[in-house]
């Protein structure tokens, strides 16, 4: 079987050259710093030793500490510069299950075919994991730059449960492609060089602890260590000056390596197989974590399952159905157009700090390659395994074994899981007749001039209105991204919007155009909602219920206004308490809590209001009511130097979580009841 040869592109070569030059520059700077450190160590070592001999001969014991302090300056700086040599990066294998050729001959046969075509060595070991992922990994150290290292392969069962066998072949060929050809090996050197720089600049906790212990021996030694630290800070400033250039070139090369590995995979399994896999993986990953989040929410109820993977498949198909993604052999066939619709954005920002190209870029690159290899193995990849159900159940057991339950666990079957999710969706969704229109839009007040107006019913909830709603959603997402982009210290040379290139100088103009379009579109939707309310009022009036409809609408609008105020309060609370999540000086902690007291008063008032409104009483659970009452009636000191009052903090954060849950619940339930009550007046329109 001939080895696949995928020649590197000109862009790849340019990125490799730039990265190589960066490495050479760094090595030159590093060698110069190392020579200076060796010289400093030698000079101060001789000086310190001489001083020690002189002082000891005169019976001045403190002179020995002065000598050690002098010697420490050079030694500490030298250790700082070479400490990365002793770092070893290892992979935690607790979540992995090793498999062998005897156990899984069919999967290993596929791996044999891939490594032979790609032209790389067979993995040292093969592992199965739970997630939607596949990766080549190895334990690395400084010597990895010079010695050949056998690499391991991990394959996620969540991935195998979501791809065909041909698609899995494409994904694994991509992973092996990173290590196959000589043109890719420059990436390893760039990676290790980048790890060295990161170690020198950012990974100094253990080194700092060692210095603290050494400095505490004597204050002369502490003085020497302090001088060394100032020298190290100077060295780090020199390295930081070059770090950005080196790191940007490393990341550019990483992106090109992804394209190159994609090309190798396309030559092995075809462009279509890899594109299909890439487009589905995000959906599969979302489904996988939806299932895990369900069981995480039910830890207190000790609910578990025997096999999470059928549930992952069901969620994946449900998401596909919502987004009109067709199925083939029960697998969603996500096109690039559907992917863009699902992520709801027209904006592509070339992130210079990203190690991977965007999904759109990768799929378009594969389509441009257009390597047609017929997909002949369309069975689910999980069927490559011997006794797949047993393996899926074992991996599920390992996942739940990581959780400590305080009661006997309860098994949730596949059928029960589906029923619970469907019931939750039904309970947490508005009337399906609206087809999701009011998920993020709200009923509008009735314009007086429209109460007796002739309203064009054909225009309400029309396809054009839903297109406008989708357009507004996309605009809102892209405006948010652009607002986050323009505050960065450095903008990209260009971005893409709606498949058109936008230079850096035009980014602000684009933002203004999108904001204008957003304002115009939002106004059009609001006018549509006013006509919906007016038509409902007219039909309700014809049945003698117009006044009742208008009263219920006004009540909902009041609840909506309260919801918006409460949402702002929640954001203020989390902003004000952010300091409690990080290491903060004691004086700062006291000051922050003093400032928080005024917000705490608003929180108590808002909670009391939620508790007192009569029509909201049925929404409360007794346990939540008692917790909130304890917070409202109590006076708490959350911090007394030097300790937090953990009990008081637990009461506070419990009240915040309940408030956040209930302020949304009352709005959702009121809005849901109103929309359901409005249905009879819109029956013909919605049909």
FIVOVEX-224146 format. One line per field, with one value per residue (C-alpha): x, y, z; residue in three letters. Coordinates in steps of 0.5 Angstrom, whole numbers. Layout:
N
u	(X | ...)
v	(Y | ...)
w	(Z | ...)
res	(ala | ...)
This chain:
687
u	(0 | 3 | 5 | 1 | 5 | 2 | 6 | 6 | 3 | 7 | 3 | 6 | 13 | 13 | 10 | 15 | 21 | 18 | 18 | 25 | 28 | 24 | 27 | 34 | 33 | 31 | 36 | 41 | 38 | 38 | 45 | 48 | 44 | 46 | 54 | 52 | 49 | 55 | 60 | 56 | 56 | 63 | 65 | 60 | 62 | 69 | 68 | 63 | 68 | 74 | 70 | 68 | 75 | 77 | 71 | 72 | 79 | 77 | 72 | 66 | 61 | 56 | 61 | 60 | 52 | 55 | 59 | 53 | 49 | 53 | 54 | 46 | 46 | 49 | 47 | 39 | 40 | 43 | 38 | 32 | 35 | 36 | 30 | 26 | 31 | 28 | 21 | 17 | 10 | 6 | -2 | -6 | -9 | -14 | -20 | -17 | -18 | -12 | -14 | -10 | -10 | -12 | -18 | -20 | -17 | -22 | -20 | -13 | -14 | -16 | -10 | -6 | -9 | -8 | -1 | 1 | -2 | 0 | 7 | 8 | 9 | 4 | 2 | 6 | -1 | -8 | -13 | -21 | -24 | -31 | -31 | -32 | -25 | -19 | -12 | -4 | -1 | 6 | 10 | 15 | 21 | 27 | 30 | 24 | 27 | 33 | 30 | 25 | 19 | 13 | 6 | 0 | -7 | -14 | -20 | -27 | -33 | -37 | -33 | -34 | -42 | -42 | -38 | -38 | -32 | -30 | -31 | -27 | -21 | -21 | -20 | -15 | -11 | -11 | -8 | -3 | -2 | 1 | 7 | 8 | 12 | 19 | 15 | 11 | 17 | 19 | 12 | 15 | 21 | 17 | 12 | 18 | 21 | 15 | 14 | 21 | 19 | 13 | 16 | 21 | 16 | 10 | 11 | 15 | 11 | 15 | 22 | 19 | 17 | 24 | 27 | 23 | 25 | 33 | 32 | 29 | 35 | 39 | 37 | 44 | 42 | 35 | 38 | 42 | 36 | 32 | 38 | 37 | 30 | 31 | 36 | 31 | 25 | 30 | 31 | 24 | 23 | 28 | 24 | 18 | 20 | 21 | 15 | 10 | 14 | 16 | 9 | 5 | 9 | 8 | 1 | 1 | 5 | 0 | -6 | -2 | -1 | -8 | -9 | -3 | -6 | -13 | -10 | -6 | -13 | -17 | -12 | -13 | -21 | -23 | -25 | -32 | -31 | -27 | -31 | -37 | -34 | -32 | -38 | -42 | -37 | -39 | -46 | -44 | -40 | -46 | -50 | -45 | -45 | -52 | -53 | -47 | -50 | -57 | -54 | -50 | -56 | -59 | -53 | -57 | -62 | -57 | -59 | -55 | -55 | -52 | -50 | -50 | -49 | -56 | -58 | -52 | -55 | -62 | -60 | -56 | -62 | -66 | -62 | -61 | -69 | -70 | -65 | -68 | -61 | -63 | -61 | -57 | -57 | -59 | -53 | -54 | -51 | -49 | -47 | -43 | -49 | -53 | -47 | -47 | -54 | -53 | -48 | -52 | -46 | -44 | -37 | -30 | -25 | -18 | -15 | -8 | -8 | -12 | -8 | -14 | -17 | -24 | -29 | -31 | -24 | -22 | -29 | -27 | -20 | -23 | -28 | -22 | -18 | -24 | -21 | -26 | -25 | -32 | -34 | -35 | -36 | -42 | -43 | -43 | -35 | -37 | -39 | -31 | -31 | -32 | -38 | -39 | -45 | -40 | -35 | -40 | -43 | -36 | -34 | -40 | -39 | -32 | -35 | -40 | -35 | -32 | -38 | -39 | -46 | -49 | -55 | -56 | -56 | -62 | -62 | -65 | -67 | -66 | -74 | -74 | -69 | -72 | -79 | -76 | -72 | -79 | -83 | -77 | -77 | -85 | -85 | -79 | -82 | -87 | -93 | -91 | -96 | -91 | -86 | -80 | -82 | -83 | -77 | -73 | -78 | -84 | -91 | -91 | -96 | -102 | -102 | -108 | -109 | -108 | -114 | -119 | -115 | -115 | -109 | -106 | -107 | -103 | -97 | -97 | -92 | -90 | -84 | -81 | -82 | -78 | -73 | -72 | -72 | -66 | -63 | -63 | -61 | -55 | -54 | -54 | -49 | -44 | -45 | -43 | -37 | -34 | -35 | -31 | -26 | -25 | -23 | -17 | -10 | -9 | -14 | -13 | -11 | -18 | -24 | -29 | -37 | -42 | -36 | -33 | -26 | -27 | -20 | -18 | -19 | -27 | -28 | -31 | -35 | -38 | -40 | -44 | -47 | -49 | -52 | -56 | -59 | -60 | -64 | -68 | -70 | -71 | -76 | -80 | -80 | -83 | -88 | -90 | -91 | -96 | -100 | -100 | -103 | -108 | -111 | -111 | -115 | -120 | -121 | -122 | -126 | -131 | -132 | -133 | -126 | -122 | -121 | -119 | -114 | -111 | -111 | -107 | -102 | -101 | -99 | -94 | -91 | -90 | -87 | -82 | -80 | -79 | -75 | -70 | -69 | -68 | -63 | -59 | -59 | -56 | -50 | -49 | -48 | -44 | -39 | -39 | -37 | -32 | -26 | -29 | -27 | -19 | -14 | -15 | -11 | -15 | -16 | -19 | -24 | -27 | -27 | -31 | -36 | -37 | -39 | -43 | -48 | -52 | -53 | -55 | -61 | -63 | -63 | -67 | -72 | -72 | -73 | -78 | -82 | -82 | -84 | -90 | -94 | -100 | -100 | -93 | -94 | -95 | -88 | -84 | -82 | -82 | -74 | -73 | -78 | -75 | -67 | -69 | -73 | -67 | -63 | -68 | -69 | -61 | -56 | -49 | -42 | -38 | -31 | -28 | -20 | -17 | -23 | -29 | -35 | -37 | -44 | -46 | -43 | -47 | -53 | -52 | -50 | -56 | -60 | -57 | -58 | -65 | -66 | -63 | -68 | -74 | -74 | -73 | -79 | -84 | -83 | -83 | -89 | -93 | -91 | -92 | -99 | -101 | -98 | -102 | -108 | -107 | -107 | -115 | -115 | -109 | -112 | -113 | -106 | -102 | -105)
v	(0 | 7 | 12 | 18 | 24 | 31 | 37 | 43 | 49 | 56 | 59 | 53 | 54 | 61 | 60 | 54 | 59 | 65 | 60 | 57 | 64 | 66 | 59 | 61 | 68 | 66 | 61 | 66 | 70 | 65 | 62 | 70 | 70 | 63 | 65 | 72 | 67 | 63 | 68 | 72 | 65 | 64 | 71 | 71 | 64 | 66 | 72 | 69 | 63 | 68 | 72 | 66 | 64 | 70 | 71 | 64 | 65 | 71 | 67 | 71 | 66 | 71 | 72 | 65 | 67 | 73 | 69 | 64 | 70 | 72 | 66 | 65 | 71 | 67 | 60 | 62 | 66 | 60 | 55 | 59 | 59 | 51 | 49 | 47 | 42 | 38 | 39 | 33 | 33 | 27 | 25 | 23 | 16 | 15 | 17 | 12 | 5 | 1 | -4 | -9 | -12 | -18 | -15 | -10 | -13 | -9 | -3 | -4 | -7 | 0 | 4 | -1 | 2 | 9 | 9 | 5 | 10 | 16 | 14 | 14 | 9 | 5 | 8 | 5 | 4 | 5 | 8 | 9 | 15 | 18 | 24 | 27 | 27 | 23 | 25 | 23 | 24 | 23 | 24 | 30 | 33 | 37 | 31 | 30 | 35 | 30 | 23 | 19 | 18 | 13 | 16 | 14 | 15 | 16 | 15 | 18 | 13 | 20 | 21 | 13 | 14 | 20 | 18 | 13 | 8 | 12 | 19 | 16 | 14 | 21 | 24 | 19 | 20 | 28 | 26 | 22 | 27 | 31 | 27 | 23 | 27 | 31 | 38 | 37 | 36 | 43 | 44 | 39 | 44 | 50 | 47 | 45 | 52 | 55 | 51 | 53 | 60 | 59 | 56 | 61 | 67 | 64 | 57 | 59 | 57 | 51 | 55 | 61 | 56 | 53 | 60 | 62 | 56 | 58 | 65 | 64 | 61 | 67 | 75 | 75 | 70 | 73 | 79 | 75 | 72 | 78 | 81 | 75 | 76 | 83 | 80 | 75 | 80 | 83 | 77 | 76 | 83 | 81 | 75 | 78 | 83 | 77 | 72 | 76 | 75 | 68 | 66 | 69 | 65 | 59 | 60 | 61 | 55 | 51 | 53 | 51 | 45 | 44 | 45 | 40 | 35 | 36 | 35 | 28 | 26 | 28 | 24 | 18 | 18 | 23 | 31 | 29 | 24 | 29 | 35 | 31 | 29 | 36 | 39 | 34 | 33 | 40 | 37 | 31 | 34 | 39 | 33 | 29 | 35 | 36 | 29 | 30 | 36 | 33 | 28 | 33 | 37 | 31 | 29 | 31 | 26 | 21 | 19 | 15 | 11 | 5 | 8 | 15 | 14 | 12 | 18 | 22 | 20 | 22 | 29 | 30 | 28 | 32 | 38 | 36 | 36 | 43 | 46 | 42 | 38 | 32 | 25 | 19 | 12 | 16 | 21 | 29 | 31 | 38 | 42 | 48 | 53 | 49 | 50 | 57 | 58 | 54 | 58 | 64 | 68 | 71 | 74 | 70 | 73 | 71 | 70 | 71 | 67 | 61 | 55 | 52 | 55 | 56 | 51 | 55 | 55 | 48 | 46 | 51 | 48 | 41 | 43 | 46 | 40 | 36 | 29 | 24 | 18 | 13 | 12 | 5 | 4 | 7 | 3 | 7 | 7 | 4 | -2 | -3 | -5 | -12 | -12 | -5 | -4 | -8 | -2 | 3 | 1 | 0 | 7 | 10 | 7 | 10 | 17 | 16 | 13 | 20 | 23 | 22 | 20 | 21 | 16 | 10 | 11 | 11 | 8 | 12 | 8 | 11 | 11 | 15 | 20 | 21 | 22 | 27 | 31 | 32 | 34 | 39 | 42 | 42 | 45 | 50 | 52 | 57 | 54 | 51 | 54 | 60 | 56 | 59 | 67 | 69 | 65 | 71 | 77 | 79 | 81 | 89 | 94 | 96 | 102 | 106 | 108 | 100 | 98 | 99 | 99 | 94 | 89 | 85 | 78 | 75 | 79 | 76 | 71 | 70 | 67 | 74 | 76 | 69 | 71 | 78 | 75 | 70 | 76 | 80 | 74 | 74 | 81 | 81 | 76 | 79 | 86 | 83 | 80 | 86 | 90 | 85 | 86 | 93 | 94 | 89 | 93 | 90 | 89 | 83 | 86 | 84 | 80 | 77 | 79 | 75 | 72 | 79 | 81 | 87 | 91 | 93 | 101 | 99 | 95 | 101 | 102 | 95 | 95 | 102 | 99 | 93 | 97 | 101 | 95 | 92 | 98 | 98 | 90 | 91 | 97 | 92 | 86 | 91 | 94 | 87 | 85 | 91 | 89 | 82 | 85 | 89 | 84 | 79 | 85 | 86 | 79 | 78 | 85 | 81 | 76 | 81 | 80 | 86 | 89 | 82 | 81 | 88 | 88 | 81 | 84 | 90 | 85 | 82 | 88 | 90 | 83 | 84 | 91 | 87 | 82 | 86 | 90 | 84 | 81 | 88 | 87 | 80 | 82 | 87 | 82 | 78 | 83 | 86 | 79 | 77 | 79 | 73 | 68 | 70 | 71 | 78 | 82 | 82 | 90 | 90 | 84 | 88 | 94 | 90 | 87 | 94 | 97 | 90 | 92 | 97 | 92 | 87 | 91 | 91 | 84 | 83 | 88 | 84 | 77 | 80 | 82 | 76 | 72 | 77 | 77 | 73 | 70 | 68 | 64 | 57 | 58 | 57 | 51 | 51 | 50 | 56 | 60 | 58 | 60 | 66 | 68 | 67 | 71 | 77 | 77 | 76 | 81 | 78 | 79 | 76 | 77 | 78 | 79 | 74 | 69 | 69 | 67 | 61 | 60 | 67 | 66 | 60 | 63 | 69 | 65 | 60 | 67 | 69 | 63 | 62 | 69 | 68 | 62 | 65 | 72 | 68 | 63 | 68 | 72 | 65 | 63 | 69 | 70 | 63 | 63 | 70 | 67 | 61 | 65 | 69 | 63 | 63 | 70 | 68 | 61 | 63 | 67 | 62 | 56)
w	(0 | -2 | 3 | 2 | 0 | 1 | -1 | 4 | 1 | 0 | 6 | 11 | 8 | 10 | 17 | 18 | 16 | 20 | 26 | 25 | 25 | 31 | 34 | 32 | 35 | 41 | 42 | 40 | 46 | 51 | 50 | 51 | 57 | 59 | 58 | 62 | 68 | 68 | 68 | 74 | 78 | 77 | 79 | 85 | 87 | 87 | 91 | 96 | 97 | 98 | 103 | 107 | 108 | 110 | 115 | 118 | 119 | 123 | 127 | 124 | 123 | 119 | 114 | 112 | 110 | 107 | 102 | 101 | 100 | 94 | 91 | 91 | 86 | 81 | 83 | 83 | 76 | 73 | 76 | 73 | 66 | 66 | 70 | 64 | 63 | 69 | 67 | 65 | 62 | 64 | 62 | 67 | 65 | 70 | 65 | 60 | 58 | 55 | 49 | 45 | 39 | 41 | 45 | 39 | 32 | 28 | 30 | 30 | 23 | 21 | 25 | 21 | 15 | 17 | 19 | 13 | 8 | 13 | 13 | 21 | 26 | 30 | 37 | 43 | 46 | 45 | 50 | 50 | 53 | 55 | 51 | 44 | 42 | 39 | 40 | 40 | 46 | 50 | 56 | 54 | 57 | 54 | 51 | 47 | 42 | 41 | 42 | 38 | 42 | 41 | 41 | 44 | 42 | 45 | 42 | 45 | 45 | 44 | 38 | 35 | 37 | 33 | 26 | 21 | 20 | 14 | 18 | 24 | 19 | 17 | 24 | 26 | 20 | 21 | 28 | 25 | 20 | 25 | 26 | 19 | 14 | 15 | 13 | 20 | 24 | 25 | 29 | 34 | 35 | 35 | 40 | 45 | 44 | 46 | 52 | 54 | 54 | 57 | 63 | 64 | 64 | 67 | 70 | 77 | 83 | 85 | 83 | 88 | 93 | 93 | 93 | 99 | 103 | 102 | 103 | 110 | 112 | 114 | 112 | 108 | 104 | 103 | 101 | 95 | 93 | 92 | 88 | 84 | 83 | 80 | 75 | 73 | 73 | 68 | 64 | 63 | 61 | 55 | 54 | 54 | 48 | 44 | 46 | 42 | 36 | 37 | 40 | 34 | 29 | 33 | 33 | 25 | 24 | 28 | 24 | 18 | 21 | 22 | 14 | 12 | 17 | 14 | 7 | 9 | 12 | 6 | 2 | 6 | 7 | 2 | 3 | 4 | 10 | 14 | 13 | 15 | 21 | 23 | 22 | 26 | 32 | 35 | 35 | 38 | 43 | 45 | 46 | 50 | 55 | 55 | 58 | 63 | 65 | 66 | 71 | 74 | 76 | 79 | 83 | 89 | 87 | 86 | 79 | 74 | 68 | 65 | 58 | 57 | 49 | 47 | 50 | 47 | 40 | 42 | 44 | 38 | 33 | 37 | 36 | 29 | 28 | 31 | 26 | 20 | 19 | 15 | 18 | 14 | 18 | 24 | 24 | 22 | 16 | 18 | 12 | 12 | 11 | 17 | 21 | 20 | 22 | 28 | 31 | 28 | 26 | 19 | 22 | 21 | 25 | 24 | 31 | 31 | 38 | 35 | 34 | 30 | 23 | 24 | 22 | 16 | 13 | 14 | 11 | 5 | 5 | 4 | -1 | -5 | -5 | -7 | -6 | -8 | -5 | -4 | 3 | 3 | 11 | 13 | 19 | 26 | 28 | 35 | 31 | 30 | 37 | 40 | 45 | 44 | 49 | 54 | 53 | 53 | 60 | 63 | 61 | 63 | 70 | 70 | 69 | 75 | 79 | 80 | 83 | 91 | 92 | 99 | 98 | 94 | 86 | 82 | 75 | 69 | 63 | 56 | 56 | 62 | 60 | 54 | 57 | 63 | 57 | 53 | 59 | 61 | 54 | 54 | 61 | 59 | 53 | 50 | 46 | 40 | 36 | 36 | 33 | 37 | 36 | 43 | 45 | 45 | 43 | 48 | 47 | 46 | 49 | 44 | 40 | 41 | 34 | 32 | 37 | 31 | 25 | 19 | 21 | 15 | 18 | 12 | 15 | 22 | 23 | 16 | 13 | 12 | 19 | 22 | 17 | 20 | 27 | 25 | 22 | 28 | 32 | 28 | 28 | 35 | 36 | 31 | 34 | 41 | 38 | 34 | 40 | 44 | 38 | 38 | 45 | 44 | 44 | 37 | 31 | 26 | 19 | 16 | 18 | 14 | 14 | 10 | 6 | 4 | 6 | 11 | 12 | 19 | 18 | 16 | 22 | 26 | 20 | 19 | 27 | 25 | 19 | 23 | 29 | 24 | 21 | 28 | 30 | 24 | 24 | 32 | 30 | 25 | 30 | 35 | 30 | 28 | 36 | 37 | 31 | 34 | 41 | 37 | 33 | 39 | 43 | 37 | 37 | 45 | 44 | 39 | 45 | 50 | 53 | 51 | 57 | 61 | 55 | 56 | 63 | 63 | 58 | 62 | 68 | 63 | 61 | 69 | 70 | 64 | 67 | 73 | 70 | 66 | 73 | 77 | 71 | 72 | 79 | 78 | 74 | 79 | 85 | 81 | 79 | 86 | 89 | 84 | 89 | 93 | 87 | 87 | 92 | 95 | 100 | 107 | 107 | 100 | 102 | 108 | 103 | 98 | 103 | 106 | 98 | 97 | 103 | 99 | 94 | 99 | 101 | 94 | 94 | 100 | 97 | 91 | 94 | 99 | 93 | 89 | 96 | 97 | 90 | 91 | 84 | 84 | 91 | 87 | 84 | 90 | 93 | 101 | 102 | 97 | 101 | 108 | 105 | 103 | 109 | 113 | 109 | 109 | 116 | 118 | 119 | 116 | 117 | 111 | 113 | 120 | 119 | 117 | 116 | 112 | 115 | 111 | 114 | 112 | 105 | 104 | 106 | 101 | 95 | 96 | 96 | 90 | 86 | 89 | 87 | 80 | 79 | 81 | 78 | 71 | 73 | 75 | 68 | 64 | 68 | 67 | 60 | 58 | 61 | 57 | 51 | 52 | 53 | 47 | 42 | 41 | 39 | 34 | 32 | 24 | 24 | 27 | 22)
res	(unk | unk | unk | unk | unk | unk | unk | unk | unk | unk | unk | unk | unk | unk | unk | unk | unk | unk | unk | unk | unk | unk | unk | unk | unk | unk | unk | unk | unk | unk | unk | unk | unk | unk | unk | unk | unk | unk | unk | unk | unk | unk | unk | unk | unk | unk | unk | unk | unk | unk | unk | unk | unk | unk | unk | unk | unk | unk | unk | unk | unk | unk | unk | unk | unk | unk | unk | unk | unk | unk | unk | unk | unk | unk | unk | unk | unk | unk | unk | unk | unk | unk | unk | unk | unk | unk | unk | unk | unk | unk | unk | unk | unk | unk | unk | unk | unk | unk | unk | unk | unk | unk | unk | unk | unk | unk | unk | unk | unk | unk | unk | unk | unk | unk | unk | unk | unk | unk | unk | unk | unk | unk | unk | unk | unk | unk | unk | unk | unk | unk | unk | unk | unk | unk | unk | unk | unk | unk | unk | unk | unk | unk | unk | unk | unk | unk | unk | unk | unk | unk | unk | unk | unk | unk | unk | unk | unk | unk | unk | unk | unk | unk | unk | unk | unk | unk | unk | unk | unk | unk | unk | unk | unk | unk | unk | unk | unk | unk | unk | unk | unk | unk | unk | unk | unk | unk | unk | unk | unk | unk | unk | unk | unk | unk | unk | unk | unk | unk | unk | unk | unk | unk | unk | unk | unk | unk | unk | unk | unk | unk | unk | unk | unk | unk | unk | unk | unk | unk | unk | unk | unk | unk | unk | unk | unk | unk | unk | unk | unk | unk | unk | unk | unk | unk | unk | unk | unk | unk | unk | unk | unk | unk | unk | unk | unk | unk | unk | unk | unk | unk | unk | unk | unk | unk | unk | unk | unk | unk | unk | unk | unk | unk | unk | unk | unk | unk | unk | unk | unk | unk | unk | unk | unk | unk | unk | unk | unk | unk | unk | unk | unk | unk | unk | unk | unk | unk | unk | unk | unk | unk | unk | unk | unk | unk | unk | unk | unk | unk | unk | unk | unk | unk | unk | unk | unk | unk | unk | unk | unk | unk | unk | unk | unk | unk | unk | unk | unk | unk | unk | unk | unk | unk | unk | unk | unk | unk | unk | unk | unk | unk | unk | unk | unk | unk | unk | unk | unk | unk | unk | unk | unk | unk | unk | unk | unk | unk | unk | unk | unk | unk | unk | unk | unk | unk | unk | unk | unk | unk | unk | unk | unk | unk | unk | unk | unk | unk | unk | unk | unk | unk | unk | unk | unk | unk | unk | unk | unk | unk | unk | unk | unk | unk | unk | unk | unk | unk | unk | unk | unk | unk | unk | unk | unk | unk | unk | unk | unk | unk | unk | unk | unk | unk | unk | unk | unk | unk | unk | unk | unk | unk | unk | unk | unk | unk | unk | unk | unk | unk | unk | unk | unk | unk | unk | unk | unk | unk | unk | unk | unk | unk | unk | unk | unk | unk | unk | unk | unk | unk | unk | unk | unk | unk | unk | unk | unk | unk | unk | unk | unk | unk | unk | unk | unk | unk | unk | unk | unk | unk | unk | unk | unk | unk | unk | unk | unk | unk | unk | unk | unk | unk | unk | unk | unk | unk | unk | unk | unk | unk | unk | unk | unk | unk | unk | unk | unk | unk | unk | unk | unk | unk | unk | unk | unk | unk | unk | unk | unk | unk | unk | unk | unk | unk | unk | unk | unk | unk | unk | unk | unk | unk | unk | unk | unk | unk | unk | unk | unk | unk | unk | unk | unk | unk | unk | unk | unk | unk | unk | unk | unk | unk | unk | unk | unk | unk | unk | unk | unk | unk | unk | unk | unk | unk | unk | unk | unk | unk | unk | unk | unk | unk | unk | unk | unk | unk | unk | unk | unk | unk | unk | unk | unk | unk | unk | unk | unk | unk | unk | unk | unk | unk | unk | unk | unk | unk | unk | unk | unk | unk | unk | unk | unk | unk | unk | unk | unk | unk | unk | unk | unk | unk | unk | unk | unk | unk | unk | unk | unk | unk | unk | unk | unk | unk | unk | unk | unk | unk | unk | unk | unk | unk | unk | unk | unk | unk | unk | unk | unk | unk | unk | unk | unk | unk | unk | unk | unk | unk | unk | unk | unk | unk | unk | unk | unk | unk | unk | unk | unk | unk | unk | unk | unk | unk | unk | unk | unk | unk | unk | unk | unk | unk | unk | unk | unk | unk | unk | unk | unk | unk | unk | unk | unk | unk | unk | unk | unk | unk | unk | unk | unk | unk | unk | unk | unk | unk | unk | unk | unk | unk | unk | unk | unk | unk | unk | unk | unk | unk | unk)
